[in-house]
Amino acid sequence: MKRFFHYLILIPMVALLVFMIILLTTHSKEVQAVLDTIAESEPVSWEETAQIKETILISEAETEVGLEIPKDAWYLRLVNENNPLPDDYAPTLSEVYEGYEFDSRAAEYLIAMIEAGNREGLQLKICSAYRTVEKQSVLFEEQIAQQRAEGLSEAEAISEAKRAVAYPGRSEHNLGLAADIVAKNYQMLEDEFGDTEEAIWLKEHCAEYGFILRYPKDKTEITQVIYEPWHFRYVGVEAATYIMENELCLEEYLDLAE
């Protein structure tokens, strides 16, 4: 009988050993490192084994997300200072609200998001969507003039202007997948908009419709763009969910694919 109980105790240890051997031959170096550490420790309980499996599964999921990002997909196209649009870029557009246009492939998601928020009693309003490069040029020159009026040199004004208004051809508005969304009773494009009910709702629910808060407050060093709580970019539901849940910006998300 004692020998029987001795074998019974060994069963979970043997099972765990087999489990680790299988994983060591099929999974990433990061997972192997976790298992190597476990192998050097004392025998573990079933509860600890479950925690080990959970850790491994989380590590696998993070790795798989990085491998499965369709970086060249139209909805994940990166447009910024270092990634301009080609001169002949011309998206197919559909009207969304009050004359504003959006990429036809994502227009229905923008409309659905606005309507959902307004059904909740909010007053969401689009104040900018697709812009031509010519329109972007006008806005950029106006921003330079504003910076010059504040005493900056030409070079300083241009540098500062790029943080508030993207250089023509390097704006997501030229891409047709970005919209500036405000409240009907608060249409100022300023940091304080982020404290409104509309901005809070958008941040919490935008991923459900495939959108992300494109320029978060704590990512300005990466995006090289000021905090814009009104600027939302379509990237698809799967990418948006991952980005918002993990508090990333688009640049960081796309880096996971490399």
C-alpha positions as CSV (number, residue, x, y, z in Angstrom):
1,M,0.0,0.0,0.0
2,K,2.8,2.4,0.8
3,R,4.4,1.7,-2.5
4,F,1.0,2.5,-4.2
5,F,0.8,5.9,-2.5
6,H,4.5,6.5,-3.5
7,Y,3.6,5.9,-7.1
8,L,0.5,8.0,-6.8
9,I,2.5,11.0,-5.6
10,L,5.0,10.6,-8.5
11,I,2.2,10.8,-11.2
12,P,1.7,14.6,-11.1
13,M,5.5,15.1,-11.1
14,V,6.0,12.9,-14.1
15,A,3.1,14.6,-15.9
16,L,4.6,18.0,-15.2
17,L,8.0,16.8,-16.5
18,V,6.4,15.5,-19.7
19,F,4.5,18.7,-20.1
20,M,7.7,20.7,-19.8
21,I,9.6,18.5,-22.3
22,I,6.9,19.0,-24.9
23,L,6.9,22.7,-24.5
24,L,10.6,23.0,-24.5
25,T,10.6,21.5,-28.0
26,T,7.8,23.6,-29.4
27,H,7.8,27.0,-27.9
28,S,9.8,30.2,-27.7
29,K,13.0,30.9,-25.9
30,E,11.1,33.1,-23.5
31,V,8.8,30.2,-22.5
32,Q,11.9,27.9,-22.2
33,A,13.5,30.3,-19.8
34,V,10.4,30.2,-17.6
35,L,10.4,26.4,-17.6
36,D,14.2,26.2,-16.9
37,T,13.6,28.2,-13.8
38,I,10.8,25.9,-12.7
39,A,12.9,22.8,-13.4
40,E,15.5,24.0,-10.9
41,S,13.0,24.6,-8.1
42,E,11.3,22.2,-5.7
43,P,8.4,20.0,-6.8
44,V,5.2,22.0,-7.3
45,S,1.6,21.6,-6.4
46,W,-1.3,21.2,-8.8
47,E,-2.2,24.9,-8.1
48,E,1.3,26.0,-8.9
49,T,1.2,23.9,-12.1
50,A,-1.9,25.7,-13.2
51,Q,-0.3,29.0,-12.7
52,I,2.7,27.9,-14.7
53,K,0.5,26.9,-17.6
54,E,-1.3,30.2,-17.4
55,T,2.0,32.1,-17.6
56,I,3.1,30.0,-20.6
57,L,-0.2,30.6,-22.4
58,I,0.0,34.4,-21.9
59,S,3.6,34.4,-23.2
60,E,2.4,32.4,-26.3
61,A,-0.5,34.8,-26.9
62,E,1.8,37.8,-26.8
63,T,4.3,36.2,-29.2
64,E,1.5,35.1,-31.6
65,V,0.0,38.6,-31.7
66,G,3.4,40.0,-32.8
67,L,3.7,37.3,-35.6
68,E,0.1,37.7,-36.9
69,I,0.0,41.5,-37.3
70,P,-0.9,42.1,-41.0
71,K,1.5,45.1,-41.1
72,D,0.8,45.8,-44.8
73,A,-3.0,45.8,-44.4
74,W,-4.7,49.0,-45.6
75,Y,-6.2,49.7,-42.2
76,L,-2.8,49.5,-40.4
77,R,-0.9,51.8,-42.8
78,L,1.4,54.0,-40.8
79,V,1.4,57.7,-41.8
80,N,3.7,60.1,-39.8
81,E,6.7,62.3,-40.2
82,N,8.9,59.4,-41.4
83,N,6.2,57.6,-43.4
84,P,4.6,59.9,-46.0
85,L,1.8,58.9,-48.4
86,P,2.7,58.5,-52.0
87,D,1.9,61.6,-54.1
88,D,-0.8,59.8,-56.1
89,Y,-2.6,58.4,-53.0
90,A,-6.3,58.8,-53.5
91,P,-8.7,56.8,-51.2
92,T,-12.2,56.0,-52.2
93,L,-14.4,58.1,-49.9
94,S,-17.9,58.1,-48.5
95,E,-19.7,60.9,-46.8
96,V,-20.2,60.3,-43.1
97,Y,-21.7,63.4,-41.5
98,E,-22.4,67.0,-42.5
99,G,-20.2,66.8,-45.6
100,Y,-17.2,65.1,-44.0
101,E,-15.8,62.2,-45.9
102,F,-14.0,59.0,-44.7
103,D,-12.4,56.0,-46.4
104,S,-15.4,54.0,-47.8
105,R,-14.0,50.7,-46.3
106,A,-14.4,52.0,-42.8
107,A,-17.0,54.7,-43.0
108,E,-19.8,52.5,-41.6
109,Y,-17.8,51.9,-38.5
110,L,-17.3,55.6,-37.8
111,I,-21.0,56.2,-38.3
112,A,-21.9,53.3,-36.0
113,M,-19.6,54.6,-33.3
114,I,-21.0,58.1,-33.4
115,E,-24.6,56.9,-33.4
116,A,-23.9,54.5,-30.5
117,G,-22.5,57.3,-28.4
118,N,-25.3,59.6,-29.1
119,R,-27.8,56.9,-28.2
120,E,-26.1,57.0,-24.8
121,G,-27.1,60.6,-24.4
122,L,-23.8,62.1,-25.6
123,Q,-23.4,64.9,-28.2
124,L,-20.6,63.5,-30.4
125,K,-19.8,65.5,-33.5
126,I,-17.1,65.1,-36.2
127,C,-15.2,68.3,-36.8
128,S,-12.7,66.9,-39.3
129,A,-12.2,63.7,-41.3
130,Y,-10.5,63.3,-44.7
131,R,-8.5,66.2,-45.8
132,T,-6.8,66.9,-49.1
133,V,-3.1,67.6,-49.1
134,E,-4.0,71.1,-50.3
135,K,-6.2,71.6,-47.2
136,Q,-3.5,70.2,-45.0
137,S,-1.0,72.6,-46.5
138,V,-3.2,75.6,-45.6
139,L,-3.6,74.4,-42.0
140,F,0.2,73.7,-41.7
141,E,1.1,77.2,-42.9
142,E,-1.5,78.7,-40.5
143,Q,0.1,76.8,-37.7
144,I,3.6,78.1,-38.7
145,A,2.3,81.7,-38.7
146,Q,0.8,81.2,-35.3
147,Q,4.1,79.9,-33.9
148,R,6.0,82.8,-35.5
149,A,3.6,85.2,-33.9
150,E,4.6,83.8,-30.5
151,G,8.2,84.7,-31.2
152,L,9.7,81.5,-32.6
153,S,12.2,81.6,-35.5
154,E,11.2,80.1,-38.9
155,A,12.9,76.8,-38.1
156,E,11.5,76.6,-34.6
157,A,8.0,77.5,-35.8
158,I,8.1,74.7,-38.4
159,S,9.4,72.2,-35.9
160,E,6.7,73.1,-33.3
161,A,4.0,73.2,-36.0
162,K,4.7,69.6,-37.0
163,R,3.7,68.5,-33.4
164,A,0.2,70.1,-33.8
165,V,-0.5,69.8,-37.5
166,A,1.1,67.1,-39.6
167,Y,3.2,68.1,-42.6
168,P,1.1,67.8,-45.8
169,G,1.1,64.2,-47.1
170,R,2.1,62.9,-43.6
171,S,-1.2,63.3,-41.9
172,E,-3.7,60.5,-41.1
173,H,-6.4,62.9,-42.3
174,N,-4.9,62.7,-45.8
175,L,-5.1,58.9,-45.4
176,G,-8.8,59.0,-44.9
177,L,-8.8,56.8,-41.8
178,A,-8.8,59.5,-39.1
179,A,-11.5,61.7,-37.6
180,D,-11.5,64.5,-35.1
181,I,-14.5,64.0,-32.8
182,V,-15.7,66.5,-30.3
183,A,-18.9,67.4,-28.4
184,K,-21.5,69.7,-29.8
185,N,-21.2,71.7,-26.6
186,Y,-17.4,71.5,-26.4
187,Q,-15.6,71.9,-29.7
188,M,-12.3,73.3,-28.6
189,L,-9.3,71.1,-29.6
190,E,-7.5,71.3,-26.3
191,D,-6.3,68.9,-23.6
192,E,-9.4,69.6,-21.4
193,F,-11.6,67.9,-24.0
194,G,-10.2,64.6,-22.7
195,D,-12.1,65.2,-19.4
196,T,-15.5,65.4,-21.1
197,E,-18.1,62.6,-21.1
198,E,-17.7,62.3,-24.8
199,A,-14.0,61.9,-24.8
200,I,-14.2,59.4,-21.9
201,W,-16.8,57.3,-23.7
202,L,-14.9,57.3,-26.9
203,K,-11.7,56.1,-25.2
204,E,-13.6,53.3,-23.5
205,H,-15.6,52.1,-26.5
206,C,-13.7,53.1,-29.6
207,A,-12.0,49.7,-30.0
208,E,-15.5,48.1,-30.3
209,Y,-15.8,49.9,-33.7
210,G,-12.1,49.4,-34.8
211,F,-10.8,52.8,-33.6
212,I,-8.0,53.8,-31.3
213,L,-7.1,57.0,-29.5
214,R,-4.2,57.8,-31.9
215,Y,-2.2,60.3,-29.9
216,P,-2.3,59.4,-26.2
217,K,-0.9,61.8,-23.6
218,D,2.0,59.5,-22.5
219,K,3.1,58.6,-26.0
220,T,4.1,62.0,-27.4
221,E,7.8,61.1,-27.5
222,I,7.0,58.1,-29.8
223,T,4.3,59.7,-32.0
224,Q,6.0,63.1,-32.1
225,V,2.5,64.6,-31.9
226,I,0.9,66.4,-29.1
227,Y,-1.8,64.8,-26.9
228,E,-5.0,64.8,-29.0
229,P,-8.0,63.3,-27.1
230,W,-10.2,64.1,-30.1
231,H,-8.2,62.3,-32.8
232,F,-9.4,58.7,-33.5
233,R,-7.9,56.4,-36.1
234,Y,-9.5,53.3,-37.7
235,V,-7.2,50.2,-37.4
236,G,-9.8,47.3,-37.3
237,V,-11.4,45.8,-34.3
238,E,-8.7,43.2,-33.5
239,A,-5.8,45.6,-33.6
240,A,-7.8,48.3,-31.8
241,T,-8.7,46.0,-29.0
242,Y,-5.1,44.9,-28.4
243,I,-3.8,48.5,-28.7
244,M,-6.3,50.0,-26.3
245,E,-6.2,47.1,-23.8
246,N,-2.4,47.3,-23.7
247,E,-2.2,51.1,-23.7
248,L,-0.1,51.3,-26.9
249,C,0.2,53.7,-29.7
250,L,0.1,52.5,-33.3
251,E,3.9,52.7,-33.7
252,E,4.4,50.4,-30.8
253,Y,1.8,47.9,-32.0
254,L,3.4,47.7,-35.5
255,D,6.8,47.2,-33.9
256,L,5.5,43.9,-32.4
257,A,5.5,42.5,-36.0
258,E,9.2,43.0,-36.4
